[in-house]
């Protein structure tokens, strides 16, 4: 449905023209769309709602408002059948080629989730075997990076849900433990890779640079030149490749048992 919404006493952002409103949808203030059920084009109504306490504008949070609504038109969603015609409309020869592409994409996602699960179990087992002291300066630098990100998320209004209800002292203690674990694992992976001559090839670095440069259309060569001239920045590309290769090396030596699970199970894990 499209219509105009005007509050009885105007406030910033409180009016709109030709605004699409989905009956039963959740893109408006709770209780707003529900009061439009049965409305006809050209009909006017007064809609009374209460802004949620957690509303983005502090001036409106928890307050009641009345909107004068005039319906301009009604539309109904029509679900197209999934067939050859639909597939051809988006550039495929038919439905089967479209299904094949979707299956491949889904399989890649499942493979990636499986990889993350196996890697996490491997690193957990590795961490259980390690108890050596790590350089305090490295732990402090890692903790600072973590805490800076947490504060940025807070400012953006996107705090971690698992941190809710914990004071800063508790959180800092938890994240310092995480920082220490990361440094310890990093040192262990580095030593395992060095001892077993795990190397990141020039070809792999070039591929990583091209992938990163692809994120900046029109500036690809500039990005590649930046990495070539800045070894420290290039190390940021090399480190995750090296880590994955060390993990692959350890998995080749480990006894890994395959287990069939549902997509929901692996996603939850």
C-alpha positions, 0 to 999 in steps of 0.5 A: 500500500502507498499513502501519505502520513502526517502527524497531528503535531508535526515533528522532524521525520514524522511525515511522508508522501507515497510511503510504501507500507506492508500490511503485517510488515515490521518496517514501521512503528509497532501497531502502525501497519495493523491499523491499516487493515481493510483500508481502501484507496482514497480512504483517510484514517487516524492511526494512534501508536506509541514509539518503542522505548528503544526508538532511535530518537530520544525525543520520541522514545516511549511517546504516543503519536497520532498520524493522519493517513490517506491511502493512495493505492493497494498492491498485492504481492504475486509470487512468480513460479520457479520455472524456466521462464524465471531462470531465463529472465535472470540470464540463465538458459533454464531452470536446471542451470540456475539450480546447479549454480545455487547448489554450488554456492550452497555447497561452498558455504557449507564447506566453509562452515565445516572448515571453520568448525574443524579449525576451531576444534583443532585450535582448541585442542592445541590451546589445551596443550600450551601453558607457556608465558607469552610476551606481555607487550604482545598481549597488551597490543592484541587486547587494545585492538580488541577493546578498541573494536568493542568501543567502536561497536558501542558508539555505533550502537552495535554491542555484542549481545553476549556482553550484555549485563557485564561491567567493563572490569569483567569484560576486560578480564575476559577479553584479555584472556582471549588476547592471551590465547590468540597470541599463544596460538599465533606463536605456536602456529608460527613455530609449527610452520617454521619448523616444518618449512611451511611457506607462502609462495609469491603466487599466493601473495599475488593472488591475495593482492589481486583479491584485495585490489578487486574490492576497489574498482578503478584503483586496482593497480594503486592498491597492488603498488601499495602492498608492494611498497609496504611490507607491513601491509603485505604481512596482513595478507600473508599472515592469514594465508600462512595460518591456513596452510599450517592448519592444513598441515596439521589436519593432514597429520590428525585423525579426522572423522567425517560426520553427516550433519544437517545445514541447521546443525552446522550453522548453529555450531 
